[in-house]
Amino acid sequence: MRRQIIVMFTALFWFLAGLVPLPAAALEAAPVANRGALFRVEQGGHVAWLFGTIHVGAPDFYPFEPRLMAALREASVLALEVDPLGPQDQIARAVREHGMYQNGRGPASAELPAAYRPRLDRLLRQYGIGAATVAAMKPWMVASLLAVREFEKQGYQAELAVDAWLSQQAHARGQKVVELESVAGQMALFGRMPLADQALFLRESIDAIEDKEQAADARAILQAWMHADQAALERIAARTAADTTYSGRFVSQMLLAGRNPALADGIETLLKTQRRSVAAIGVLHLVGPGSVPELLRAKGLRVERIY
């Protein structure tokens, strides 16, 4: 279980997919059942609702169930990992700094063993990605682009991501949107990897796509999120923590455990300063040992799981 990166990581996938407005049908669909995970965090009469997202989507995801929609309307602030509708020049700058080769180096295929190069070429052709598109991308970013295309193949789109829908709704209401992280900080987690590790990350991505593991993992987490299946989400968290591949350890240690304390600190600050707020972060931050809800409870906050 190592291919959950796209459902946890916001700005990059929005950038790779391209900025496409949400279709009107996504805003007019009938209410749906519970999605993801929802927690109510309280201290001193202040309430923050904590919602678990995925960073892809489909039109029939929206709108959300009545309790969450009411919380969103009543909140003075919506907090996201990063705001995908924020300044696009910041996203582009972070991509250039952390995701692109400098001084004419590249392409990423040059970092791979010879046997992997034709396999990468086949996948690029399969997803309709031209060589020029990836020529300057570092290996980790090529792997991320492949993940985007694999989700699109299954009918889910980064431009319909939950974060994007929430942000669009908040901006339309004139609601304040704050970021718990930064685009540059998120992408630096990948960009700081030595190129040899990035190449291994890309190799494992190629292996996972070819053996259908990535597709199976994507279906598992999407189904768990769509049905607010607590037991399934906990199983996914346990398998993620037990994954000993390089990319599995990167997800578990860097993208989850490494980010959870700062996310919890940001939500605690939000709760102190706002009487009513909503924080929406990747759903895998909300389950398993060391999760954000656990860290908030350890701070002495009252945390109730709604679903």
KOLNUBA-709203 format. One line per field, with one value per residue (C-alpha): residue number from 1; residue in one letter; x, y, z. Coordinates in steps of 0.02 Angstrom, whole numbers. Last residue first. Layout:
REM KOLNUBA-709203
pos = c(NUM; ...);
code = c(A; ...);
X = c(X; ...);
Y = c(Y; ...);
Z = c(Z; ...);
REM end
This chain:
REM KOLNUBA-709203
pos = c(307; 306; 305; 304; 303; 302; 301; 300; 299; 298; 297; 296; 295; 294; 293; 292; 291; 290; 289; 288; 287; 286; 285; 284; 283; 282; 281; 280; 279; 278; 277; 276; 275; 274; 273; 272; 271; 270; 269; 268; 267; 266; 265; 264; 263; 262; 261; 260; 259; 258; 257; 256; 255; 254; 253; 252; 251; 250; 249; 248; 247; 246; 245; 244; 243; 242; 241; 240; 239; 238; 237; 236; 235; 234; 233; 232; 231; 230; 229; 228; 227; 226; 225; 224; 223; 222; 221; 220; 219; 218; 217; 216; 215; 214; 213; 212; 211; 210; 209; 208; 207; 206; 205; 204; 203; 202; 201; 200; 199; 198; 197; 196; 195; 194; 193; 192; 191; 190; 189; 188; 187; 186; 185; 184; 183; 182; 181; 180; 179; 178; 177; 176; 175; 174; 173; 172; 171; 170; 169; 168; 167; 166; 165; 164; 163; 162; 161; 160; 159; 158; 157; 156; 155; 154; 153; 152; 151; 150; 149; 148; 147; 146; 145; 144; 143; 142; 141; 140; 139; 138; 137; 136; 135; 134; 133; 132; 131; 130; 129; 128; 127; 126; 125; 124; 123; 122; 121; 120; 119; 118; 117; 116; 115; 114; 113; 112; 111; 110; 109; 108; 107; 106; 105; 104; 103; 102; 101; 100; 99; 98; 97; 96; 95; 94; 93; 92; 91; 90; 89; 88; 87; 86; 85; 84; 83; 82; 81; 80; 79; 78; 77; 76; 75; 74; 73; 72; 71; 70; 69; 68; 67; 66; 65; 64; 63; 62; 61; 60; 59; 58; 57; 56; 55; 54; 53; 52; 51; 50; 49; 48; 47; 46; 45; 44; 43; 42; 41; 40; 39; 38; 37; 36; 35; 34; 33; 32; 31; 30; 29; 28; 27; 26; 25; 24; 23; 22; 21; 20; 19; 18; 17; 16; 15; 14; 13; 12; 11; 10; 9; 8; 7; 6; 5; 4; 3; 2; 1);
code = c(Y; I; R; E; V; R; L; G; K; A; R; L; L; E; P; V; S; G; P; G; V; L; H; L; V; G; I; A; A; V; S; R; R; Q; T; K; L; L; T; E; I; G; D; A; L; A; P; N; R; G; A; L; L; M; Q; S; V; F; R; G; S; Y; T; T; D; A; A; T; R; A; A; I; R; E; L; A; A; Q; D; A; H; M; W; A; Q; L; I; A; R; A; D; A; A; Q; E; K; D; E; I; A; D; I; S; E; R; L; F; L; A; Q; D; A; L; P; M; R; G; F; L; A; M; Q; G; A; V; S; E; L; E; V; V; K; Q; G; R; A; H; A; Q; Q; S; L; W; A; D; V; A; L; E; A; Q; Y; G; Q; K; E; F; E; R; V; A; L; L; S; A; V; M; W; P; K; M; A; A; V; T; A; A; G; I; G; Y; Q; R; L; L; R; D; L; R; P; R; Y; A; A; P; L; E; A; S; A; P; G; R; G; N; Q; Y; M; G; H; E; R; V; A; R; A; I; Q; D; Q; P; G; L; P; D; V; E; L; A; L; V; S; A; E; R; L; A; A; M; L; R; P; E; F; P; Y; F; D; P; A; G; V; H; I; T; G; F; L; W; A; V; H; G; G; Q; E; V; R; F; L; A; G; R; N; A; V; P; A; A; E; L; A; A; A; P; L; P; V; L; G; A; L; F; W; F; L; A; T; F; M; V; I; I; Q; R; R; M);
X = c(-899; -934; -769; -763; -606; -601; -434; -303; -151; -143; -319; -254; -111; -233; -346; -193; -143; 3; -64; -190; -319; -342; -188; -245; -396; -296; -339; -496; -507; -676; -702; -820; -763; -597; -432; -403; -473; -364; -210; -252; -279; -109; -24; -109; -48; 127; 125; 51; 181; 321; 204; 109; 206; 380; 374; 228; 235; 425; 424; 304; 405; 563; 473; 446; 256; 196; 139; 42; -39; -96; -164; -259; -333; -386; -470; -561; -625; -686; -780; -836; -917; -829; -668; -656; -699; -567; -438; -466; -484; -318; -232; -295; -241; -69; -48; -91; 76; 126; 73; 163; 323; 327; 298; 434; 554; 504; 539; 704; 750; 702; 815; 962; 920; 938; 769; 756; 635; 505; 485; 521; 356; 255; 356; 348; 160; 144; 61; -93; -162; -303; -464; -577; -756; -819; -954; -883; -709; -771; -860; -708; -595; -706; -716; -528; -490; -609; -520; -616; -459; -367; -488; -559; -624; -507; -392; -389; -319; -181; -145; -118; -6; 98; 120; 180; 309; 372; 384; 488; 605; 644; 548; 642; 599; 430; 316; 440; 426; 239; 115; -30; -55; -4; 137; 209; 186; 278; 422; 439; 452; 579; 687; 669; 790; 928; 932; 850; 932; 938; 750; 731; 787; 891; 1014; 1002; 1058; 917; 806; 626; 521; 588; 624; 520; 372; 385; 385; 233; 139; 183; 136; -35; -81; -216; -351; -265; -264; -136; -162; -335; -415; -590; -627; -781; -874; -1063; -1080; -947; -1023; -1194; -1119; -1033; -1193; -1296; -1192; -1074; -1113; -1035; -946; -1050; -940; -783; -631; -446; -351; -441; -512; -532; -636; -597; -736; -670; -776; -741; -837; -678; -610; -692; -643; -780; -715; -768; -699; -709; -883; -1054; -1196; -1231; -1338; -1413; -1300; -1301; -1121; -1037; -1162; -1098; -929; -779; -664; -507; -334; -213; -191; -9; -43; -189; -80; 60; -53; -132; -45; -143; -246; -105; 22; -86; 20; 116; 0);
Y = c(470; 598; 570; 678; 773; 875; 962; 920; 932; 742; 745; 854; 733; 587; 685; 725; 543; 471; 295; 269; 385; 572; 612; 476; 585; 726; 892; 998; 1119; 1200; 1346; 1417; 1522; 1564; 1611; 1466; 1335; 1396; 1388; 1207; 1169; 1238; 1140; 980; 1011; 1042; 879; 778; 825; 702; 561; 572; 631; 601; 441; 344; 407; 398; 226; 164; 246; 158; -8; -68; -48; -80; 99; 100; -66; 1; 161; 62; -49; 107; 178; 13; 9; 189; 169; 346; 269; 376; 377; 188; 167; 293; 210; 38; 94; 187; 37; -78; 42; 63; -124; -156; -246; -115; 33; -26; -69; 102; 187; 82; 138; 320; 313; 224; 367; 493; 400; 413; 596; 634; 678; 863; 894; 776; 857; 1024; 1005; 1020; 1164; 1260; 1243; 1303; 1223; 1256; 1376; 1498; 1531; 1675; 1664; 1778; 1650; 1615; 1600; 1468; 1367; 1369; 1318; 1172; 1114; 1129; 1036; 896; 874; 904; 968; 812; 701; 530; 414; 266; 326; 495; 411; 331; 497; 586; 445; 455; 641; 604; 479; 609; 730; 611; 582; 766; 849; 939; 820; 773; 871; 858; 669; 681; 611; 516; 402; 244; 338; 391; 214; 139; 263; 219; 35; 76; 163; 35; -95; 37; 77; 245; 415; 451; 424; 582; 690; 780; 921; 1084; 1198; 1153; 1000; 1031; 977; 1076; 1250; 1250; 1168; 1289; 1437; 1371; 1346; 1521; 1594; 1513; 1624; 1530; 1424; 1263; 1331; 1234; 1110; 1187; 1296; 1369; 1519; 1606; 1441; 1439; 1390; 1255; 1183; 1177; 1085; 963; 924; 915; 786; 849; 933; 855; 688; 656; 771; 667; 697; 697; 764; 661; 743; 710; 841; 923; 1033; 1167; 1225; 1363; 1358; 1344; 1198; 1089; 975; 890; 753; 700; 560; 527; 544; 530; 507; 625; 780; 798; 871; 1057; 1109; 966; 990; 1167; 1101; 1139; 1262; 1185; 1233; 1107; 926; 949; 1105; 1027; 875; 979; 1080; 945; 791; 659; 573; 586; 502; 350; 231; 137; 0);
Z = c(559; 697; 790; 944; 998; 1159; 1165; 1297; 1184; 1180; 1107; 966; 932; 923; 804; 694; 682; 780; 767; 626; 550; 524; 420; 300; 258; 181; 262; 283; 430; 466; 584; 714; 863; 780; 865; 984; 865; 722; 833; 878; 693; 650; 788; 728; 550; 617; 715; 568; 437; 476; 523; 358; 206; 277; 379; 306; 127; 119; 199; 65; -73; -14; 7; 186; 192; 371; 404; 241; 281; 451; 374; 242; 378; 476; 321; 293; 472; 465; 301; 259; 103; -27; 74; 90; -94; -144; -32; -104; -285; -278; -198; -336; -474; -396; -377; -559; -589; -718; -613; -456; -551; -635; -468; -388; -524; -499; -311; -348; -466; -332; -211; -332; -362; -177; -100; -55; -198; -128; 43; -42; -134; 25; 95; -68; -77; 102; 253; 361; 231; 265; 171; 227; 166; 29; -7; -181; -106; 15; -119; -234; -91; -42; -222; -246; -84; -136; -301; -462; -553; -494; -588; -554; -691; -670; -809; -723; -569; -672; -757; -592; -530; -690; -659; -482; -545; -669; -523; -420; -568; -597; -737; -877; -1020; -948; -1066; -1211; -1209; -1240; -1115; -1194; -1045; -1138; -1225; -1057; -992; -1140; -1121; -937; -982; -1118; -986; -847; -918; -940; -754; -720; -691; -879; -884; -781; -926; -873; -837; -934; -795; -676; -669; -620; -471; -323; -387; -545; -458; -312; -432; -526; -363; -304; -473; -456; -310; -213; -293; -238; -59; 40; 181; 196; 330; 301; 411; 483; 484; 478; 295; 307; 466; 380; 231; 349; 442; 281; 185; 51; -116; -215; -241; -398; -502; -474; -365; -330; -180; -50; 103; 289; 381; 548; 617; 734; 881; 1007; 1172; 1274; 1175; 1044; 900; 799; 684; 508; 400; 214; 142; 224; 100; -42; -66; -241; -376; -411; -380; -473; -614; -636; -690; -578; -664; -745; -682; -752; -699; -654; -551; -456; -429; -356; -242; -138; -73; 18; -115; -241; -128; -90; -194; -61; 0);
REM end
